[in-house]
Every structure is written in C-alpha cells, then in structure tokens.
Amino acid sequence: MIKPTTISTKMKLAGGLLSFVIIFIISLTVMMNQMSKKDSYIINIAGKQRMLSQKISKETFFIVHRHTNDFCELNTAVGLFESSLKDLLYGNDAKGIYAPQNERIQTKLEEVMTLWLPFRVEVEALKSGIEEVRPDMEVLTPRIEKLLVLSDTVVQRMVGANLSNIHIDLSGRQRMLSQRMGLYVNRYLRSANAQDLLVYADAKALYNKTIKSFLDDAAVKNAPEVYAIVKENNAYWEEYMLYLDHVIALESEINKHLAFVYEKNVQLLNAMDEAVWLYTDHSEAKNDMFLKFQYIALIIGLIIIVYAFVMTKEIIEHLEGFVQKAKELARGDISSFSGQNVTLSSHSEDELKEASTHISLFVQKVNLAMKDSEDALKKAENAVSQLQQLAEEVEDVIEDMGIDENAKKTFDKNVNATEDIAIQSAENLIHVNRMLQKLKKSLNAMVESSNQTDEKKEV
C-alpha cells in the first residue's frame, strides 16, 4: 500500500474515510429503521391472523347457538384472514408486504394454508346448512302446536265416542308425547345434546307405534268420526316425521361442521402463533446483524480517528522541525548557511520538504549576492584608493614640470571627476550591501514573528 506523503493527501484520506464511515452508519441506521418498520407491520398482520382465527370460531358458535343468519362479521373475518394469509405467503408489494425471507417461515405459512383451506370449506358448509335450516326452524313451533292440537282432538273424539279407557289413555299419552318431542327437539337444536336426541327418538318411536295401532284398531274403525281424525293425525304425523328428520339431519351436519371448527381452530391458532414467533425471531436476527455492522463501523471510525490523530501529530512535529530550522536562520548569520541546505526528516510531508528546499535556495542566493556585493565593495574601495594615490603622484609630477596654472586646473578638474565617479560607484555598492542586510533582517524578523505566533497558540 502506498503511504500518502503530502499533507493534503493525508487530510483527504482521513476525511474521506471518516466521511465514508459516517455515511455508512447513517445509511445502515436508516435501512435498519425501514426494515424494522416493515417487520413490525408484517408481525402485526401475522398477529392479527391469530385474532381473526378466534373471531371466526366465535362467530360460528354465536350464529349456531343464537339462531341468527347475520354472517356479516363472519364473512369479513374470513375474507380478511384469507387475503392476509396470501399476502404473507406470496408477498404484496402494493401493501409493503414481502414474501417469506427464510424457509422456516415459508414452511410454517404453507402449513397454515393447508389447515385453513379445509377450515374455510367447513365454515362455508356450516353457513349453507344454517341458511337452509333456519326457514324450517321458524315453522317448527307451529308444526309442534298443530300435532298437539290433532292429538288432543283424537282424545276428545274418543271420549265422545265412548271408547274404552285404554284408548283414551293411549290417546292422552299421544298428546303428552307430541309435547315431549317438541321440547326435546328444540333442546337438541339449541344445544346439540345427544341425550336430548335419544329422548326425542324414544318419544317418536312410541308415538308412531301408537298412531299405527289406532289405524288398525277395530273399535276405532267402527267410530267414523274417531277414525277420520286418526287418519288425519297419521297423515300429518308422516309429514311431521319427514320434516323433523330433515331438520335434525341438517342440524347434525351443522354440528359436525361446528365440531370440525372447534377441533381445527386450536391447530390453526397454534400454527399461526408459531409463524408469528418465526417472524419475530427473523426480525430480531436482522436487527442483531445490523447492530453488529454498526459496531464494526464504529470501531473502524475510532481507528480512523486515532489514525488521523497520529497523522496530525506527525504533521505538527514536522512543522515544528520546519519552524526550528527557520529559527536557526533567524538567530544565526545567514552567511553561515551558505554551504548547507535547510533540510527536514525524510518522513516529513512533501509540502514541507518543498518549502525547505525553496528556502534553502533562497538563502543561498541571498548569501551569494551578499558575498558578491562585499567583493565588489572591497574592489571599489581599492580602486578609489589607487585613484587617490595616482592623483597625488600626478600632482607632484605636474608641480615638478612647471605647467601653467590653467592647464593644471583643467587637469585637476578631470582627476576630481574621475575620483567622483569611483566614489559614487563605491557608494552604490555600499547601498546595495545595506539593502541585502535589510533583506536578511526582514527574513529573520519574519521567522521570529512566526515563532511568537506559535508560542501564543501553545499558551
């Protein structure tokens, strides 16, 4: 792996990695919240399925035992249970419900569907049976009363015809049996008690036996009015038996459907309850996984922070080394650095290395310029001295030669002009040297100001 060497690269690397981790954690948190909302929604639907299964069973019991044909609540519960079960099993993007995400949930929902299909068939059959038997049950009481009236009329006719006490007792018992059958049929239809059905069956058999015996009895046949009412009673009785057998058969089927609902309701509830727990476990497992990713991202973030701290510390150390070199320049004579460069550690950042290189080159150029200036100044001073000496020698020679005063003045004027030029050149060199000295002081002052700023920051 290539190690970053520039300050900007190091800062970009640390900032980029830290930004990536922060964005990753935020994205993961948002994703986890969205998944948790979906999971909660699906778990709520699955939990509602348990309630609906119980509501379906409750409504069937209420409808059967309250003798009502109001299937509104039952139909709503059945439709909602089935649609929700299909959504859970196959998914529904429009409702935000995803299909099972693991095989265990898939298998359990298929088991629920396997239990539900025959359960729904039994519920629909129970509804059909109730719709069919209710009209017959509404006319049960008038039919019982009619049989009772006919049985009572037979008793009255036998008394009027002066038949034997045996006939009158048997006909009176028929009247009691008609009431008994009506009572226990009603009780059986309300409670589905098998004992009530047995009592009804015994009363029915005895009533049928007695009415048949009246039809074959000679004394009854010899009394036309009695025989006529007995025949009418028997005809109605035949119809009445078929009616009761039909009602009881329908009620028996309803009771079978109800028993199936009672038995399978618990299985359906338990299977749906297990599905809810599987959804809950799956959701918790996903949350645990997301939390682990968050912890890992947090650890990586801490590592990046430590890395950034160490990297910043290294940069500060290298800057301090760079400043120290500048201090050395500020405290010492620049000419003392003319033979060496301002160098930093090989581990320093590229920017500091480049800056130190430029400063070294600049210092070398300043030193070279000062050296050249000093050499030129010395040469100028020597030239001026030589000119002055030469001028004095020329003056001595002129005096010895006896040249007239005007020529002497002209010659002195030219010599003085030459001296002025030499002196002016020397003064210019001195001025340049002073400017270089000022540049040196400015560099030292700049470094010193930088040092004072750093000391204030440290305080």
MIPA-383647 format. One line per 3 residues: number of its first residue (from 1); their letters; for each residue y, z, x of C-alpha. Coordinates in nm, 2 decimals, decimal comma. Each point is the difference from the previous one (the first is absolute). Layout:
BEGIN
NUM	A	Y/Z/X ~ ... $
***
This chain:
BEGIN
1	MIK	0,00/0,00/0,00 ~ 0,34/-0,10/0,14 ~ 0,23/0,30/0,03 $
4	PTT	0,36/-0,05/-0,12 ~ 0,25/0,02/0,28 ~ 0,34/-0,04/-0,18 $
7	IST	0,18/0,26/-0,20 ~ 0,05/-0,23/-0,29 ~ -0,37/-0,09/0,00 $
10	KMK	-0,11/0,36/0,01 ~ 0,24/0,09/-0,28 ~ -0,11/-0,29/-0,21 $
13	LAG	-0,37/0,08/0,06 ~ 0,04/0,37/-0,10 ~ 0,22/-0,09/-0,30 $
16	GLL	-0,22/-0,28/-0,11 ~ -0,32/0,22/0,02 ~ 0,17/0,29/-0,18 $
19	SFV	0,14/-0,23/-0,27 ~ -0,35/-0,15/-0,05 ~ -0,16/0,34/-0,04 $
22	IIF	0,27/0,11/-0,24 ~ -0,03/-0,32/-0,21 ~ -0,38/0,04/0,01 $
25	IIS	0,02/0,36/-0,12 ~ 0,24/-0,09/-0,28 ~ -0,21/-0,31/-0,11 $
28	LTV	-0,31/0,21/0,01 ~ 0,16/0,27/-0,21 ~ 0,13/-0,25/-0,26 $
31	MMN	-0,34/-0,16/-0,01 ~ -0,17/0,34/-0,04 ~ 0,23/0,09/-0,28 $
34	QMS	-0,06/-0,33/-0,18 ~ -0,38/0,04/0,04 ~ 0,02/0,36/-0,12 $
37	KKD	0,18/-0,11/-0,31 ~ -0,26/-0,27/-0,07 ~ -0,28/0,24/0,07 $
40	SYI	0,15/0,27/-0,23 ~ 0,05/-0,26/-0,27 ~ -0,36/-0,11/0,02 $
43	INI	-0,13/0,35/0,02 ~ 0,20/0,08/-0,31 ~ -0,15/-0,29/-0,19 $
46	AGK	-0,35/0,10/0,12 ~ 0,07/0,36/-0,11 ~ 0,12/-0,13/-0,34 $
49	QRM	-0,33/-0,17/-0,04 ~ -0,17/0,34/-0,01 ~ 0,23/0,11/-0,28 $
52	LSQ	-0,05/-0,33/-0,19 ~ -0,38/0,04/0,01 ~ 0,03/0,34/-0,15 $
55	KIS	0,25/-0,12/-0,26 ~ -0,24/-0,28/-0,11 ~ -0,28/0,25/-0,05 $
58	KET	0,23/0,24/-0,18 ~ 0,13/-0,27/-0,23 ~ -0,35/-0,11/-0,09 $
61	FFI	-0,10/0,36/-0,09 ~ 0,31/0,04/-0,21 ~ -0,05/-0,33/-0,18 $
64	VHR	-0,36/0,08/-0,08 ~ 0,04/0,36/-0,12 ~ 0,34/-0,04/-0,17 $
67	HTN	-0,12/-0,31/-0,19 ~ 0,30/-0,21/0,09 ~ 0,03/-0,37/0,08 $
70	DFC	0,31/0,04/0,22 ~ -0,10/-0,17/0,32 ~ 0,35/-0,05/0,15 $
73	ELN	-0,02/0,28/0,26 ~ -0,36/-0,10/0,08 ~ 0,07/-0,37/0,04 $
76	TAV	0,30/0,08/0,22 ~ -0,20/0,23/0,23 ~ -0,29/-0,26/0,03 $
79	GLF	0,24/-0,29/0,08 ~ 0,19/0,20/0,26 ~ -0,31/0,13/0,16 $
82	ESS	-0,16/-0,34/0,03 ~ 0,32/-0,18/0,13 ~ 0,07/0,28/0,25 $
85	LKD	-0,36/-0,01/0,12 ~ 0,02/-0,37/0,06 ~ 0,33/0,04/0,18 $
88	LLY	-0,16/0,26/0,23 ~ -0,31/-0,21/0,06 ~ 0,16/-0,34/0,05 $
91	GND	0,36/0,08/0,08 ~ 0,32/-0,09/-0,18 ~ 0,29/-0,13/0,21 $
94	AKG	0,24/0,00/-0,29 ~ -0,05/0,37/-0,05 ~ -0,02/0,08/0,37 $
97	IYA	-0,37/0,10/-0,01 ~ -0,21/-0,11/0,29 ~ -0,37/-0,06/-0,01 $
100	PQN	-0,23/0,27/0,15 ~ 0,06/0,03/0,38 ~ -0,34/0,12/0,09 $
103	ERI	-0,36/-0,04/-0,11 ~ -0,04/0,35/-0,13 ~ 0,28/-0,04/-0,25 $
106	QTK	-0,12/-0,35/-0,09 ~ -0,36/0,13/-0,07 ~ 0,12/0,30/-0,20 $
109	LEE	0,23/-0,21/-0,22 ~ -0,29/-0,24/-0,06 ~ -0,21/0,29/-0,10 $
112	VMT	0,28/0,11/-0,25 ~ 0,00/-0,36/-0,14 ~ -0,38/0,01/-0,04 $
115	LWL	0,03/0,32/-0,20 ~ 0,31/-0,12/-0,19 ~ -0,14/-0,33/-0,14 $
118	PFR	-0,29/0,16/-0,21 ~ 0,23/0,29/-0,08 ~ 0,26/-0,24/-0,15 $
121	VEV	-0,28/-0,18/-0,19 ~ -0,11/0,33/-0,16 ~ 0,36/0,09/-0,09 $
124	EAL	0,05/-0,34/-0,17 ~ -0,33/0,03/-0,18 ~ 0,10/0,35/-0,11 $
127	KSG	0,33/-0,14/-0,14 ~ -0,19/-0,27/-0,18 ~ -0,24/0,25/-0,15 $
130	IEE	0,28/0,22/-0,12 ~ 0,19/-0,29/-0,15 ~ -0,32/-0,10/-0,19 $
133	VRP	-0,10/0,34/-0,12 ~ 0,34/0,13/-0,11 ~ 0,02/-0,20/-0,32 $
136	DME	-0,35/0,12/-0,10 ~ 0,10/0,36/0,08 ~ 0,30/-0,03/-0,22 $
139	VLT	-0,22/-0,06/-0,31 ~ -0,26/0,26/0,10 ~ 0,14/0,28/-0,21 $
142	PRI	0,03/-0,21/-0,32 ~ -0,36/-0,12/0,05 ~ -0,12/0,35/0,04 $
145	EKL	0,18/0,11/-0,31 ~ -0,15/-0,29/-0,20 ~ -0,35/0,09/0,10 $
148	LVL	0,07/0,36/-0,10 ~ 0,13/-0,12/-0,34 ~ -0,31/-0,21/-0,06 $
151	SDT	-0,22/0,28/0,10 ~ 0,18/0,24/-0,23 ~ -0,03/-0,25/-0,29 $
154	VVQ	-0,37/-0,02/0,06 ~ -0,02/0,38/-0,05 ~ 0,21/-0,02/-0,31 $
157	RMV	-0,21/-0,28/-0,15 ~ -0,33/0,19/0,07 ~ 0,14/0,31/-0,16 $
160	GAN	0,10/-0,20/-0,30 ~ -0,34/-0,17/-0,02 ~ -0,17/0,35/0,01 $
163	LSN	-0,21/-0,09/0,30 ~ -0,20/0,27/0,18 ~ 0,16/0,26/0,22 $
166	IHI	-0,17/-0,16/0,30 ~ 0,19/-0,33/-0,07 ~ 0,33/0,19/-0,05 $
169	DLS	-0,06/0,21/0,32 ~ -0,08/-0,31/0,20 ~ 0,31/-0,19/-0,13 $
172	GRQ	0,21/0,31/0,07 ~ -0,13/0,00/0,36 ~ 0,10/-0,37/0,03 $
175	RML	0,35/0,10/-0,08 ~ -0,01/0,26/0,28 ~ -0,16/-0,25/0,24 $
178	SQR	0,27/-0,25/-0,06 ~ 0,26/0,26/0,10 ~ -0,21/0,11/0,30 $
181	MGL	-0,03/-0,36/0,12 ~ 0,38/-0,05/-0,03 ~ 0,07/0,32/0,18 $
184	YVN	-0,22/-0,06/0,30 ~ 0,08/-0,37/0,03 ~ 0,37/0,10/0,03 $
187	RYL	-0,08/0,26/0,25 ~ -0,21/-0,24/0,21 ~ 0,27/-0,26/-0,01 $
190	RSA	0,26/0,26/0,12 ~ -0,21/0,18/0,26 ~ -0,30/-0,23/0,08 $
193	NAQ	-0,22/0,30/-0,02 ~ -0,37/-0,11/-0,01 ~ -0,09/0,31/-0,20 $
196	DLL	0,23/-0,11/-0,28 ~ -0,17/-0,34/0,00 ~ -0,34/0,16/-0,03 $
199	VYA	0,11/0,21/-0,30 ~ 0,14/-0,32/-0,16 ~ -0,32/-0,18/0,06 $
202	DAK	-0,21/0,27/-0,17 ~ 0,23/0,00/-0,30 ~ 0,00/-0,37/-0,02 $
205	ALY	-0,38/-0,02/0,01 ~ -0,04/0,27/-0,27 ~ 0,27/-0,17/-0,22 $
208	NKT	-0,17/-0,34/0,04 ~ -0,34/0,15/-0,08 ~ 0,13/0,17/-0,32 $
211	IKS	0,18/-0,30/-0,13 ~ -0,30/-0,22/0,05 ~ -0,22/0,25/-0,18 $
214	FLD	0,24/-0,01/-0,30 ~ -0,04/-0,37/-0,02 ~ -0,38/0,03/-0,03 $
217	DAA	0,01/0,30/-0,23 ~ -0,14/-0,07/-0,35 ~ 0,22/0,26/-0,17 $
220	VKN	0,31/-0,16/0,16 ~ -0,11/-0,34/-0,11 ~ -0,05/0,13/-0,36 $
223	APE	0,36/0,11/-0,01 ~ 0,20/-0,33/0,01 ~ 0,34/0,16/0,07 $
226	VYA	-0,15/0,21/0,28 ~ -0,19/-0,29/0,15 ~ 0,31/-0,22/-0,01 $
229	IVK	0,22/0,25/0,19 ~ -0,29/0,06/0,25 ~ -0,02/-0,38/0,06 $
232	ENN	0,37/-0,01/0,05 ~ -0,01/0,30/0,23 ~ -0,28/-0,16/0,20 $
235	AYW	0,18/-0,34/0,03 ~ 0,31/0,18/0,13 ~ -0,22/0,21/0,23 $
238	EEY	-0,15/-0,31/0,16 ~ 0,35/-0,13/0,07 ~ 0,11/0,34/0,11 $
241	MLY	-0,28/0,04/0,26 ~ 0,08/-0,34/0,15 ~ 0,36/0,09/0,02 $
244	LDH	-0,07/0,34/0,17 ~ -0,26/-0,15/0,24 ~ 0,26/-0,26/0,10 $
247	VIA	0,27/0,26/0,06 ~ -0,24/0,23/0,19 ~ -0,12/-0,29/0,21 $
250	LES	0,36/-0,10/0,09 ~ 0,08/0,37/0,07 ~ -0,31/0,03/0,22 $
253	EIN	0,12/-0,30/0,20 ~ 0,35/0,15/0,03 ~ -0,16/0,32/0,12 $
256	KHL	-0,20/-0,19/0,26 ~ 0,32/-0,17/0,13 ~ 0,17/0,34/0,00 $
259	AFV	-0,29/0,16/0,19 ~ 0,03/-0,28/0,26 ~ 0,37/0,06/0,03 $
262	YEK	-0,06/0,37/0,04 ~ -0,26/-0,06/0,27 ~ 0,17/-0,27/0,20 $
265	NVQ	0,34/0,15/-0,03 ~ -0,08/0,26/0,27 ~ -0,15/-0,27/0,23 $
268	LLN	0,31/-0,22/-0,05 ~ 0,23/0,29/0,07 ~ -0,19/0,11/0,31 $
271	AMD	-0,01/-0,36/0,14 ~ 0,37/-0,04/-0,06 ~ 0,08/0,34/0,15 $
274	EAV	-0,19/-0,10/0,32 ~ 0,20/-0,32/0,01 ~ 0,32/0,20/-0,01 $
277	WLY	-0,11/0,22/0,29 ~ -0,10/-0,31/0,20 ~ 0,35/-0,14/-0,06 $
280	TDH	0,15/0,33/0,11 ~ -0,21/0,02/0,31 ~ 0,08/-0,36/0,09 $
283	SEA	0,38/0,07/-0,05 ~ -0,02/0,31/0,22 ~ -0,19/-0,18/0,27 $
286	KND	0,28/-0,27/0,01 ~ 0,26/0,27/0,01 ~ -0,18/0,17/0,29 $
289	MFL	-0,02/-0,34/0,18 ~ 0,38/-0,06/-0,05 ~ 0,08/0,35/0,12 $
292	KFQ	-0,21/-0,06/0,32 ~ 0,19/-0,32/0,06 ~ 0,33/0,19/-0,05 $
295	YIA	-0,11/0,27/0,25 ~ -0,10/-0,27/0,25 ~ 0,33/-0,17/-0,04 $
298	LII	0,18/0,33/0,03 ~ -0,18/0,07/0,33 ~ 0,08/-0,35/0,13 $
301	GLI	0,36/0,07/-0,10 ~ 0,01/0,32/0,19 ~ -0,15/-0,17/0,30 $
304	IIV	0,27/-0,27/-0,02 ~ 0,26/0,27/-0,02 ~ -0,14/0,17/0,31 $
307	YAF	-0,01/-0,33/0,17 ~ 0,36/-0,08/-0,09 ~ 0,10/0,35/0,13 $
310	VMT	-0,18/-0,05/0,33 ~ 0,15/-0,35/0,03 ~ 0,35/0,13/-0,07 $
313	KEI	-0,05/0,27/0,25 ~ -0,10/-0,26/0,26 ~ 0,31/-0,21/-0,08 $
316	IEH	0,22/0,30/0,03 ~ -0,15/0,09/0,33 ~ 0,05/-0,35/0,13 $
319	LEG	0,36/0,01/-0,13 ~ 0,06/0,32/0,17 ~ -0,13/-0,15/0,32 $
322	FVQ	0,23/-0,30/-0,05 ~ 0,30/0,24/-0,06 ~ -0,10/0,19/0,32 $
325	KAK	0,02/-0,31/0,20 ~ 0,34/-0,07/-0,15 ~ 0,11/0,36/0,09 $
328	ELA	-0,11/-0,07/0,36 ~ 0,22/-0,31/0,00 ~ 0,29/0,21/-0,15 $
331	RGD	-0,03/0,28/0,25 ~ -0,06/-0,20/0,32 ~ 0,17/-0,27/0,19 $
334	ISS	-0,09/-0,34/-0,14 ~ -0,02/-0,13/0,35 ~ -0,30/0,22/0,06 $
337	FSG	-0,19/-0,19/-0,27 ~ 0,07/-0,34/0,15 ~ -0,34/-0,01/0,16 $
340	QNV	-0,21/0,12/-0,29 ~ -0,05/-0,07/-0,37 ~ 0,03/0,23/-0,31 $
343	TLS	-0,37/0,01/-0,09 ~ -0,19/0,19/-0,27 ~ -0,36/0,08/-0,06 $
346	SHS	-0,24/-0,28/-0,05 ~ -0,08/0,15/-0,35 ~ 0,36/-0,03/-0,11 $
349	EDE	0,09/-0,23/-0,29 ~ 0,10/-0,36/0,08 ~ 0,36/0,05/-0,13 $
352	LKE	0,05/0,29/0,25 ~ -0,16/-0,20/0,28 ~ 0,23/-0,30/-0,08 $
355	AST	0,31/0,22/-0,02 ~ -0,09/0,17/0,33 ~ -0,04/-0,34/0,17 $
358	HIS	0,34/-0,12/-0,13 ~ 0,17/0,32/0,12 ~ -0,17/-0,03/0,34 $
361	LFV	0,12/-0,36/0,03 ~ 0,35/0,10/-0,11 ~ 0,02/0,28/0,24 $
364	QKV	-0,12/-0,22/0,28 ~ 0,27/-0,26/-0,08 ~ 0,27/0,27/-0,01 $
367	NLA	-0,12/0,14/0,33 ~ -0,01/-0,35/0,15 ~ 0,35/-0,08/-0,13 $
370	MKD	0,14/0,33/0,14 ~ -0,17/-0,07/0,34 ~ 0,15/-0,35/0,01 $
373	SED	0,34/0,15/-0,10 ~ -0,01/0,26/0,27 ~ -0,10/-0,26/0,26 $
376	ALK	0,28/-0,23/-0,11 ~ 0,24/0,29/0,01 ~ -0,10/0,09/0,36 $
379	KAE	0,04/-0,36/0,11 ~ 0,34/-0,03/-0,17 ~ 0,12/0,32/0,18 $
382	NAV	-0,13/-0,14/0,33 ~ 0,18/-0,33/-0,07 ~ 0,33/0,18/-0,08 $
385	SQL	-0,03/0,21/0,32 ~ -0,07/-0,31/0,21 ~ 0,30/-0,18/-0,16 $
388	QQL	0,23/0,29/0,07 ~ -0,12/0,02/0,36 ~ 0,04/-0,38/0,04 $
391	AEE	0,35/0,02/-0,15 ~ 0,10/0,27/0,24 ~ -0,13/-0,20/0,29 $
394	VED	0,18/-0,32/-0,11 ~ 0,33/0,20/-0,04 ~ -0,04/0,13/0,36 $
397	VIE	-0,06/-0,36/0,12 ~ 0,30/-0,13/-0,19 ~ 0,23/0,26/0,15 $
400	DMG	-0,13/-0,09/0,35 ~ 0,06/-0,37/-0,06 ~ 0,37/0,04/-0,11 $
403	IDE	-0,02/-0,20/-0,32 ~ 0,33/-0,01/-0,20 ~ 0,05/0,25/-0,28 $
406	NAK	-0,03/-0,25/-0,29 ~ -0,34/-0,13/0,11 ~ -0,11/0,35/0,06 $
409	KTF	0,09/0,10/-0,36 ~ -0,18/-0,31/-0,14 ~ -0,31/0,09/0,19 $
412	DKN	0,02/0,37/-0,11 ~ 0,03/-0,11/-0,35 ~ -0,31/-0,22/0,02 $
415	VNA	-0,20/0,28/0,16 ~ 0,12/0,25/-0,26 ~ -0,12/-0,24/-0,28 $
418	TED	-0,34/-0,02/0,16 ~ -0,02/0,38/0,03 ~ 0,10/0,03/-0,37 $
421	IAI	-0,27/-0,24/-0,10 ~ -0,26/0,20/0,19 ~ 0,13/0,33/-0,13 $
424	QSA	-0,01/-0,14/-0,36 ~ -0,36/-0,11/0,04 ~ -0,09/0,34/0,13 $
427	ENL	0,17/0,17/-0,30 ~ -0,19/-0,23/-0,24 ~ -0,33/0,10/0,16 $
430	IHV	0,10/0,36/-0,02 ~ 0,08/-0,05/-0,38 ~ -0,35/-0,16/-0,05 $
433	NRM	-0,16/0,29/0,18 ~ 0,18/0,24/-0,23 ~ -0,11/-0,19/-0,31 $
436	LQK	-0,36/0,02/0,12 ~ 0,04/0,38/0,06 ~ 0,13/0,03/-0,36 $
439	LKK	-0,30/-0,19/-0,13 ~ -0,22/0,24/0,19 ~ 0,18/0,30/-0,16 $
442	SLN	-0,02/-0,16/-0,34 ~ -0,38/-0,04/0,03 ~ -0,03/0,36/0,11 $
445	AMV	0,22/0,12/-0,29 ~ -0,21/-0,21/-0,25 ~ -0,32/0,16/0,13 $
448	ESS	0,15/0,35/0,00 ~ 0,13/-0,05/-0,36 ~ -0,35/-0,10/-0,10 $
451	NQT	-0,15/0,31/0,16 ~ 0,25/0,22/-0,18 ~ -0,09/-0,16/-0,34 $
454	DEK	-0,37/0,07/0,07 ~ 0,07/0,36/0,09 ~ 0,19/0,05/-0,32 $
457	KEV	-0,29/-0,14/-0,20 ~ -0,25/0,23/0,17 ~ 0,22/0,30/-0,09 $
***
